[in-house]
Structures are given as C-alpha cells and as structure tokens.
C-alpha cells in the first residue's frame, strides 16, 4: 500500500504545473518564434503569393502567437483547446506554403514544447502524433486558392517527422529534469523543516539540562529544610519535657540521672540526624556554568549547530546574577538566536549586555529579514516574527518589573530586554 502511494506521489510530482517564471519564459519564447517565422514568411513570400492569401497567412501567424499564450496556462482543458487552435493555424499555413521546412519546424516548436511540458504523457503523445499526421498529410500536392501547391518529397516528410520526434524527446527530458528539480526542492524544504525541529529540540534540551537539575536540587533543599524543622522542633520539645520532669522529681538522684541520660541520648540522635541533613545540603551543589560562562556555552553550541556567526559583548555585566534573572536572560538569548535562524535566515547575530542603575540590559540583533523603513527604530508594537516564545518572554520580563522590546529594523531584527537585578528573582546558588 505504501509502495503504491509513493509511486502515485512521484507521478503526481512529475505532472505538477510549471512555476510561474517558467510559464512567462515559455510565453516569451513562443512569441519570439512566431514573430520570427512571420518575418521570414513576409520576406520570402511577399510577391510570391497573391495579396489576399498572403494577408490571410500573415494574420494566421498573429493568431497562432496569441493562442500560444494559452498554451502556458495551468488549466489542462484550456491547453487542449489552445493546442487544437494552434494546430489549425499550422494546417492553414502548410496548406498555403507547402513543404517549407524552414517555417514548418520553427512553428511546431511551441506546440510540441507546450504539450510535452504541460500535459500528461498520454495527452502529450496524442497531440504529437496528431500534429505529425496533420502536417504529413498537408505536404502532399494540393490546390490552394486555385493555385497548385507542389507537395514535399518523402525525405522532406520523413525529416519533418524525425525533427519533431527529437524535439519532443528533448522537451520530455526537460520536463523530467524540471520534475527532479522540484523533487529536490521539496526534499530540501522537508530537510529544512526537520533541521529546524532538531535545533528547537536541542535548544529545549539545553534549557532542561541546565536548569532542571538545579530546580530539582532546590526542591530537595526545601524538603530537607522542612525535615530539619520537624526534627529540631520535635527533639527540643522532648528534651525540654525531660528536663522539666527531672526538675520536678522528688530528690531521687537515680531517677533524675536516668531522665537526664535519656534527654542526652535523644539530643545526640537529633544532632546526628540534623548533621546528616546538612551534609546532604552541602553536597547537593549545582555544577552548571554561571553568568558569562553560561551564555558563552549556549552561543558556542548554537554557532556549531547552525553555522551562524555570533558576537557577544558582556561589557560591565556582573559576574554573578540572581538565578531567576539569569534564567530569563538565557531564554531571551535562546529565543533571539532561534528566531534569527528559523524565521530571519540570518548569518550573523550580535549580543550585548549593559549593567546600569541596578538593571541588566541584553540586546540581540541579527542581520536576517527585517524592515527597510525607519532605520534603528524599534517599538513594543512592532511586528514580531512568528514564534510562541516572544509573548511568554515579554510576560516574564514584565513580571520582574522589566521592559521588553522586539521588532524589525533596517537590515535585520532586534530583541531587547531590561531586567532589575532583584534578589527575590532567584537564589544565588
């Protein structure tokens, strides 16, 4: 079943319409051929044919040239009607001039090219055979406007058919080449889409790998802190109760000693449990890069994967940032790089940082598809490239009391965010 579907898909791609540029090129070629043939006819047959027939044939060339435009439309029914009309024009011309191959062969080219490139193979073969039979029959001796027209020799007829066959084969080869090019372009588009998905998945995995473990550690710390609270609270309560029991004792030194010993053992056990929990807290330290090293790792990986040149300037950025702010900056850079590659087709990205008045500003600018109006002007209402990340990042930045801008500029696209460095935006681990 899959094999049959694949074969049908290949055949449908081979029969797909020509692109608009190819159609315009065919119209130009057909028009030039018919005009040149008409000029040759005027030069050779002016004075040879009577004025009336000469004028009629002269007009038929223009009719054929006009019909040739409809040979290039994407509708098969219209093409068939146009082919029928052009074939009638060819029959009229051959009836008037006889076996003049210098005219017959050039005026067949548009028809042969159109049916071979535009129509399915079965219809193209039908029109090629019909054209050759029609012209072959018209090359016999006959009368036109009361005057005898000498027919062509067998070799002239054979030569015309042979040339028509060669032209049809060449045009069929051209059609197959066009189908292969279209298939390659479709394959390239599929590869581009798959490549973009892989890049997106890779970037998402980077984010997860860098921050998921740290978030898990932070969650574990909160759990252990709760356990410490419970251990210390419970243990101190028991110790206090034991000491109180010893204080209200009736002077029985052995009983008092036993109570105090029990309190000491309970305190030792609680201290041991607390030390174990603290040891876990000390060893559960994150080993991911921080600050500039974190952003350098991201840009280096992205540059190796995509081939986009990335220039980064940290300027006076603090060496350590709150984890929450660092995470937002990381995702801002990640989204800016992804959009530059996926939507902007950029070849270079520049990232710059600046710290001033307790706020960190990051600016990501690329040289991809942008806007040619109002250079170096960005606006919060500017048209943003497609992408679900920008809206979410804008919300995160504004929740931190920051500002977010994104929009096209001359020769590229820019993304800029300013975020206050608040300690409550994340812990410094």
Secondary structure, DSSP 8 states (H G I E B T S, - for coil): -HHHHHHHHHHHHHT----HHHHHHHHHHHHHHHHHHHHHHHHHHBTTB-HHHHHHHHHHHHHHHHHHHHTTSS-HHHHHHHHHHHHHHHHHHHHHH-S-HHHHHHHHHHHHHHHHHHS-HHHHHHHHHHHHHHHHHHTSSEEETTEEE----HHHHHHHHHHHHHHHHHHHHHHHHHHHHHHHHHHHHHHHHHHHHHHHHHHHHHHHHHHHHHHHHHHHHHHHHHHHHHHHHHHHHHHHHHHHHHHTS-S-HHHHHHHHHHHHHHHHHHHHHHHHHHHHHHH----S--THHHHHHHHHHHHHHH--EEEEE-TT--SS--HHHHHHHHHHHHHHHHHHHHTS--SEEEEEEEEETTEEEEEEEESSS---SSTT---TTS---S-SHHHHHHHHHHHTT-EEEEEEETTEEEEEEEEE--GGG----
